[in-house]
Amino acid sequence: MAKQKTLQERIETRIARKRGEDVFLPREFADLGGADQVLRVLRILVREKRLVRLGYGVYGRAVVSRLSGDPILYSQGGFIGAARQALTKLGVKWEPSDAERDYNEGRSTQIPVNPVVRVKGRFSRRLRDGKQELVLAR
């Protein structure tokens, strides 16, 4: 008789299967267990350096840095890509900032450094990774 997997193993398996996604919300694992149990497992995964907490109810895929041993966000587009993915999953309408749009259209040669997103509608959560924080423009 096969041993049934624990909730942590099932959540880890689901995270591993989602290759194109680097951001996870607790509601994505609601079918596996209760809300408190899922949050407990996500906290354990953050402690084990497999996930990074980006904000309230937003977690990102992590890898351990060879230099410092700290977990760092593993996302194709960096922090701004992960933040945009989180906003999309949360159902928030957003668009690139004016500075980024000017750079992409060739009207400016200045590369935007700070992660800024123009948000349409209401959104008041803070998304951050270490010292980098998403700036919301209205």
MODELLER restraints for C-alpha pairs under 7 A, 6 or more apart:
rsr = mdl.restraints
at = mdl.atoms
rsr.add(forms.Gaussian(group=physical.xy_distance, feature=features.Distance(at['CA:7:A'], at['CA:32:A']), mean=6.95, stdev=0.5))
rsr.add(forms.Gaussian(group=physical.xy_distance, feature=features.Distance(at['CA:8:A'], at['CA:41:A']), mean=5.80, stdev=0.5))
rsr.add(forms.Gaussian(group=physical.xy_distance, feature=features.Distance(at['CA:11:A'], at['CA:29:A']), mean=6.93, stdev=0.5))
rsr.add(forms.Gaussian(group=physical.xy_distance, feature=features.Distance(at['CA:22:A'], at['CA:60:A']), mean=5.57, stdev=0.5))
rsr.add(forms.Gaussian(group=physical.xy_distance, feature=features.Distance(at['CA:22:A'], at['CA:61:A']), mean=5.20, stdev=0.5))
rsr.add(forms.Gaussian(group=physical.xy_distance, feature=features.Distance(at['CA:22:A'], at['CA:75:A']), mean=5.71, stdev=0.5))
rsr.add(forms.Gaussian(group=physical.xy_distance, feature=features.Distance(at['CA:22:A'], at['CA:82:A']), mean=6.53, stdev=0.5))
rsr.add(forms.Gaussian(group=physical.xy_distance, feature=features.Distance(at['CA:23:A'], at['CA:58:A']), mean=6.91, stdev=0.5))
rsr.add(forms.Gaussian(group=physical.xy_distance, feature=features.Distance(at['CA:23:A'], at['CA:59:A']), mean=5.64, stdev=0.5))
rsr.add(forms.Gaussian(group=physical.xy_distance, feature=features.Distance(at['CA:23:A'], at['CA:60:A']), mean=4.38, stdev=0.5))
rsr.add(forms.Gaussian(group=physical.xy_distance, feature=features.Distance(at['CA:23:A'], at['CA:61:A']), mean=6.38, stdev=0.5))
rsr.add(forms.Gaussian(group=physical.xy_distance, feature=features.Distance(at['CA:23:A'], at['CA:82:A']), mean=6.19, stdev=0.5))
rsr.add(forms.Gaussian(group=physical.xy_distance, feature=features.Distance(at['CA:23:A'], at['CA:85:A']), mean=6.64, stdev=0.5))
rsr.add(forms.Gaussian(group=physical.xy_distance, feature=features.Distance(at['CA:23:A'], at['CA:86:A']), mean=6.08, stdev=0.5))
rsr.add(forms.Gaussian(group=physical.xy_distance, feature=features.Distance(at['CA:24:A'], at['CA:58:A']), mean=6.05, stdev=0.5))
rsr.add(forms.Gaussian(group=physical.xy_distance, feature=features.Distance(at['CA:24:A'], at['CA:59:A']), mean=5.15, stdev=0.5))
rsr.add(forms.Gaussian(group=physical.xy_distance, feature=features.Distance(at['CA:24:A'], at['CA:60:A']), mean=6.09, stdev=0.5))
rsr.add(forms.Gaussian(group=physical.xy_distance, feature=features.Distance(at['CA:25:A'], at['CA:57:A']), mean=5.81, stdev=0.5))
rsr.add(forms.Gaussian(group=physical.xy_distance, feature=features.Distance(at['CA:25:A'], at['CA:58:A']), mean=5.20, stdev=0.5))
rsr.add(forms.Gaussian(group=physical.xy_distance, feature=features.Distance(at['CA:25:A'], at['CA:59:A']), mean=6.35, stdev=0.5))
rsr.add(forms.Gaussian(group=physical.xy_distance, feature=features.Distance(at['CA:26:A'], at['CA:38:A']), mean=6.65, stdev=0.5))
rsr.add(forms.Gaussian(group=physical.xy_distance, feature=features.Distance(at['CA:26:A'], at['CA:39:A']), mean=6.72, stdev=0.5))
rsr.add(forms.Gaussian(group=physical.xy_distance, feature=features.Distance(at['CA:26:A'], at['CA:57:A']), mean=6.32, stdev=0.5))
rsr.add(forms.Gaussian(group=physical.xy_distance, feature=features.Distance(at['CA:29:A'], at['CA:38:A']), mean=6.81, stdev=0.5))
rsr.add(forms.Gaussian(group=physical.xy_distance, feature=features.Distance(at['CA:45:A'], at['CA:51:A']), mean=5.65, stdev=0.5))
rsr.add(forms.Gaussian(group=physical.xy_distance, feature=features.Distance(at['CA:46:A'], at['CA:52:A']), mean=5.63, stdev=0.5))
rsr.add(forms.Gaussian(group=physical.xy_distance, feature=features.Distance(at['CA:46:A'], at['CA:53:A']), mean=6.87, stdev=0.5))
rsr.add(forms.Gaussian(group=physical.xy_distance, feature=features.Distance(at['CA:49:A'], at['CA:62:A']), mean=6.70, stdev=0.5))
rsr.add(forms.Gaussian(group=physical.xy_distance, feature=features.Distance(at['CA:49:A'], at['CA:64:A']), mean=6.73, stdev=0.5))
rsr.add(forms.Gaussian(group=physical.xy_distance, feature=features.Distance(at['CA:49:A'], at['CA:71:A']), mean=5.34, stdev=0.5))
rsr.add(forms.Gaussian(group=physical.xy_distance, feature=features.Distance(at['CA:50:A'], at['CA:61:A']), mean=6.61, stdev=0.5))
rsr.add(forms.Gaussian(group=physical.xy_distance, feature=features.Distance(at['CA:50:A'], at['CA:62:A']), mean=5.19, stdev=0.5))
rsr.add(forms.Gaussian(group=physical.xy_distance, feature=features.Distance(at['CA:50:A'], at['CA:63:A']), mean=6.44, stdev=0.5))
rsr.add(forms.Gaussian(group=physical.xy_distance, feature=features.Distance(at['CA:51:A'], at['CA:59:A']), mean=6.32, stdev=0.5))
rsr.add(forms.Gaussian(group=physical.xy_distance, feature=features.Distance(at['CA:51:A'], at['CA:60:A']), mean=5.53, stdev=0.5))
rsr.add(forms.Gaussian(group=physical.xy_distance, feature=features.Distance(at['CA:51:A'], at['CA:61:A']), mean=4.87, stdev=0.5))
rsr.add(forms.Gaussian(group=physical.xy_distance, feature=features.Distance(at['CA:51:A'], at['CA:62:A']), mean=4.78, stdev=0.5))
rsr.add(forms.Gaussian(group=physical.xy_distance, feature=features.Distance(at['CA:52:A'], at['CA:59:A']), mean=5.57, stdev=0.5))
rsr.add(forms.Gaussian(group=physical.xy_distance, feature=features.Distance(at['CA:52:A'], at['CA:60:A']), mean=5.06, stdev=0.5))
rsr.add(forms.Gaussian(group=physical.xy_distance, feature=features.Distance(at['CA:52:A'], at['CA:61:A']), mean=6.33, stdev=0.5))
rsr.add(forms.Gaussian(group=physical.xy_distance, feature=features.Distance(at['CA:52:A'], at['CA:62:A']), mean=5.78, stdev=0.5))
rsr.add(forms.Gaussian(group=physical.xy_distance, feature=features.Distance(at['CA:52:A'], at['CA:71:A']), mean=6.96, stdev=0.5))
rsr.add(forms.Gaussian(group=physical.xy_distance, feature=features.Distance(at['CA:52:A'], at['CA:73:A']), mean=6.43, stdev=0.5))
rsr.add(forms.Gaussian(group=physical.xy_distance, feature=features.Distance(at['CA:53:A'], at['CA:59:A']), mean=4.52, stdev=0.5))
rsr.add(forms.Gaussian(group=physical.xy_distance, feature=features.Distance(at['CA:53:A'], at['CA:60:A']), mean=6.30, stdev=0.5))
rsr.add(forms.Gaussian(group=physical.xy_distance, feature=features.Distance(at['CA:54:A'], at['CA:60:A']), mean=6.53, stdev=0.5))
rsr.add(forms.Gaussian(group=physical.xy_distance, feature=features.Distance(at['CA:54:A'], at['CA:127:A']), mean=5.35, stdev=0.5))
rsr.add(forms.Gaussian(group=physical.xy_distance, feature=features.Distance(at['CA:54:A'], at['CA:128:A']), mean=5.17, stdev=0.5))
rsr.add(forms.Gaussian(group=physical.xy_distance, feature=features.Distance(at['CA:54:A'], at['CA:129:A']), mean=5.65, stdev=0.5))
rsr.add(forms.Gaussian(group=physical.xy_distance, feature=features.Distance(at['CA:55:A'], at['CA:126:A']), mean=5.96, stdev=0.5))
rsr.add(forms.Gaussian(group=physical.xy_distance, feature=features.Distance(at['CA:55:A'], at['CA:127:A']), mean=4.85, stdev=0.5))
rsr.add(forms.Gaussian(group=physical.xy_distance, feature=features.Distance(at['CA:55:A'], at['CA:128:A']), mean=6.40, stdev=0.5))
rsr.add(forms.Gaussian(group=physical.xy_distance, feature=features.Distance(at['CA:58:A'], at['CA:86:A']), mean=6.99, stdev=0.5))
rsr.add(forms.Gaussian(group=physical.xy_distance, feature=features.Distance(at['CA:60:A'], at['CA:73:A']), mean=6.39, stdev=0.5))
rsr.add(forms.Gaussian(group=physical.xy_distance, feature=features.Distance(at['CA:61:A'], at['CA:73:A']), mean=6.05, stdev=0.5))
rsr.add(forms.Gaussian(group=physical.xy_distance, feature=features.Distance(at['CA:61:A'], at['CA:74:A']), mean=5.47, stdev=0.5))
rsr.add(forms.Gaussian(group=physical.xy_distance, feature=features.Distance(at['CA:62:A'], at['CA:71:A']), mean=5.82, stdev=0.5))
rsr.add(forms.Gaussian(group=physical.xy_distance, feature=features.Distance(at['CA:62:A'], at['CA:72:A']), mean=5.37, stdev=0.5))
rsr.add(forms.Gaussian(group=physical.xy_distance, feature=features.Distance(at['CA:62:A'], at['CA:73:A']), mean=4.65, stdev=0.5))
rsr.add(forms.Gaussian(group=physical.xy_distance, feature=features.Distance(at['CA:62:A'], at['CA:74:A']), mean=4.94, stdev=0.5))
rsr.add(forms.Gaussian(group=physical.xy_distance, feature=features.Distance(at['CA:63:A'], at['CA:71:A']), mean=5.48, stdev=0.5))
rsr.add(forms.Gaussian(group=physical.xy_distance, feature=features.Distance(at['CA:63:A'], at['CA:72:A']), mean=5.56, stdev=0.5))
rsr.add(forms.Gaussian(group=physical.xy_distance, feature=features.Distance(at['CA:63:A'], at['CA:73:A']), mean=6.62, stdev=0.5))
rsr.add(forms.Gaussian(group=physical.xy_distance, feature=features.Distance(at['CA:63:A'], at['CA:74:A']), mean=6.08, stdev=0.5))
rsr.add(forms.Gaussian(group=physical.xy_distance, feature=features.Distance(at['CA:64:A'], at['CA:70:A']), mean=5.56, stdev=0.5))
rsr.add(forms.Gaussian(group=physical.xy_distance, feature=features.Distance(at['CA:64:A'], at['CA:71:A']), mean=4.37, stdev=0.5))
rsr.add(forms.Gaussian(group=physical.xy_distance, feature=features.Distance(at['CA:64:A'], at['CA:72:A']), mean=6.09, stdev=0.5))
rsr.add(forms.Gaussian(group=physical.xy_distance, feature=features.Distance(at['CA:65:A'], at['CA:71:A']), mean=5.99, stdev=0.5))
rsr.add(forms.Gaussian(group=physical.xy_distance, feature=features.Distance(at['CA:65:A'], at['CA:72:A']), mean=6.35, stdev=0.5))
rsr.add(forms.Gaussian(group=physical.xy_distance, feature=features.Distance(at['CA:75:A'], at['CA:81:A']), mean=6.94, stdev=0.5))
rsr.add(forms.Gaussian(group=physical.xy_distance, feature=features.Distance(at['CA:75:A'], at['CA:82:A']), mean=6.15, stdev=0.5))
rsr.add(forms.Gaussian(group=physical.xy_distance, feature=features.Distance(at['CA:80:A'], at['CA:115:A']), mean=5.62, stdev=0.5))
rsr.add(forms.Gaussian(group=physical.xy_distance, feature=features.Distance(at['CA:83:A'], at['CA:127:A']), mean=6.81, stdev=0.5))
rsr.add(forms.Gaussian(group=physical.xy_distance, feature=features.Distance(at['CA:93:A'], at['CA:119:A']), mean=6.13, stdev=0.5))
rsr.add(forms.Gaussian(group=physical.xy_distance, feature=features.Distance(at['CA:93:A'], at['CA:120:A']), mean=5.40, stdev=0.5))
rsr.add(forms.Gaussian(group=physical.xy_distance, feature=features.Distance(at['CA:94:A'], at['CA:117:A']), mean=6.61, stdev=0.5))
rsr.add(forms.Gaussian(group=physical.xy_distance, feature=features.Distance(at['CA:94:A'], at['CA:118:A']), mean=5.57, stdev=0.5))
rsr.add(forms.Gaussian(group=physical.xy_distance, feature=features.Distance(at['CA:94:A'], at['CA:119:A']), mean=4.46, stdev=0.5))
rsr.add(forms.Gaussian(group=physical.xy_distance, feature=features.Distance(at['CA:94:A'], at['CA:120:A']), mean=5.74, stdev=0.5))
rsr.add(forms.Gaussian(group=physical.xy_distance, feature=features.Distance(at['CA:95:A'], at['CA:117:A']), mean=6.17, stdev=0.5))
rsr.add(forms.Gaussian(group=physical.xy_distance, feature=features.Distance(at['CA:95:A'], at['CA:118:A']), mean=5.28, stdev=0.5))
rsr.add(forms.Gaussian(group=physical.xy_distance, feature=features.Distance(at['CA:95:A'], at['CA:119:A']), mean=6.61, stdev=0.5))
rsr.add(forms.Gaussian(group=physical.xy_distance, feature=features.Distance(at['CA:96:A'], at['CA:117:A']), mean=5.26, stdev=0.5))
rsr.add(forms.Gaussian(group=physical.xy_distance, feature=features.Distance(at['CA:96:A'], at['CA:118:A']), mean=5.95, stdev=0.5))
rsr.add(forms.Gaussian(group=physical.xy_distance, feature=features.Distance(at['CA:97:A'], at['CA:116:A']), mean=5.93, stdev=0.5))
rsr.add(forms.Gaussian(group=physical.xy_distance, feature=features.Distance(at['CA:97:A'], at['CA:117:A']), mean=5.17, stdev=0.5))
rsr.add(forms.Gaussian(group=physical.xy_distance, feature=features.Distance(at['CA:97:A'], at['CA:118:A']), mean=5.44, stdev=0.5))
rsr.add(forms.Gaussian(group=physical.xy_distance, feature=features.Distance(at['CA:99:A'], at['CA:112:A']), mean=6.31, stdev=0.5))
rsr.add(forms.Gaussian(group=physical.xy_distance, feature=features.Distance(at['CA:100:A'], at['CA:112:A']), mean=5.96, stdev=0.5))
rsr.add(forms.Gaussian(group=physical.xy_distance, feature=features.Distance(at['CA:102:A'], at['CA:108:A']), mean=5.55, stdev=0.5))
rsr.add(forms.Gaussian(group=physical.xy_distance, feature=features.Distance(at['CA:103:A'], at['CA:109:A']), mean=6.06, stdev=0.5))
rsr.add(forms.Gaussian(group=physical.xy_distance, feature=features.Distance(at['CA:103:A'], at['CA:110:A']), mean=6.61, stdev=0.5))
rsr.add(forms.Gaussian(group=physical.xy_distance, feature=features.Distance(at['CA:103:A'], at['CA:111:A']), mean=6.50, stdev=0.5))
rsr.add(forms.Gaussian(group=physical.xy_distance, feature=features.Distance(at['CA:115:A'], at['CA:134:A']), mean=5.32, stdev=0.5))
rsr.add(forms.Gaussian(group=physical.xy_distance, feature=features.Distance(at['CA:115:A'], at['CA:135:A']), mean=6.17, stdev=0.5))
rsr.add(forms.Gaussian(group=physical.xy_distance, feature=features.Distance(at['CA:116:A'], at['CA:134:A']), mean=5.96, stdev=0.5))
rsr.add(forms.Gaussian(group=physical.xy_distance, feature=features.Distance(at['CA:116:A'], at['CA:135:A']), mean=4.70, stdev=0.5))
rsr.add(forms.Gaussian(group=physical.xy_distance, feature=features.Distance(at['CA:116:A'], at['CA:136:A']), mean=5.95, stdev=0.5))
rsr.add(forms.Gaussian(group=physical.xy_distance, feature=features.Distance(at['CA:116:A'], at['CA:137:A']), mean=6.85, stdev=0.5))
rsr.add(forms.Gaussian(group=physical.xy_distance, feature=features.Distance(at['CA:117:A'], at['CA:135:A']), mean=6.45, stdev=0.5))
rsr.add(forms.Gaussian(group=physical.xy_distance, feature=features.Distance(at['CA:117:A'], at['CA:136:A']), mean=5.37, stdev=0.5))
rsr.add(forms.Gaussian(group=physical.xy_distance, feature=features.Distance(at['CA:117:A'], at['CA:137:A']), mean=5.96, stdev=0.5))
rsr.add(forms.Gaussian(group=physical.xy_distance, feature=features.Distance(at['CA:118:A'], at['CA:136:A']), mean=5.86, stdev=0.5))
rsr.add(forms.Gaussian(group=physical.xy_distance, feature=features.Distance(at['CA:118:A'], at['CA:137:A']), mean=4.49, stdev=0.5))
rsr.add(forms.Gaussian(group=physical.xy_distance, feature=features.Distance(at['CA:118:A'], at['CA:138:A']), mean=5.56, stdev=0.5))
rsr.add(forms.Gaussian(group=physical.xy_distance, feature=features.Distance(at['CA:119:A'], at['CA:136:A']), mean=6.30, stdev=0.5))
rsr.add(forms.Gaussian(group=physical.xy_distance, feature=features.Distance(at['CA:119:A'], at['CA:137:A']), mean=6.13, stdev=0.5))
rsr.add(forms.Gaussian(group=physical.xy_distance, feature=features.Distance(at['CA:119:A'], at['CA:138:A']), mean=5.63, stdev=0.5))
rsr.add(forms.Gaussian(group=physical.xy_distance, feature=features.Distance(at['CA:120:A'], at['CA:138:A']), mean=6.72, stdev=0.5))
rsr.add(forms.Gaussian(group=physical.xy_distance, feature=features.Distance(at['CA:127:A'], at['CA:133:A']), mean=5.92, stdev=0.5))
rsr.add(forms.Gaussian(group=physical.xy_distance, feature=features.Distance(at['CA:127:A'], at['CA:134:A']), mean=5.62, stdev=0.5))
rsr.add(forms.Gaussian(group=physical.xy_distance, feature=features.Distance(at['CA:128:A'], at['CA:134:A']), mean=6.11, stdev=0.5))
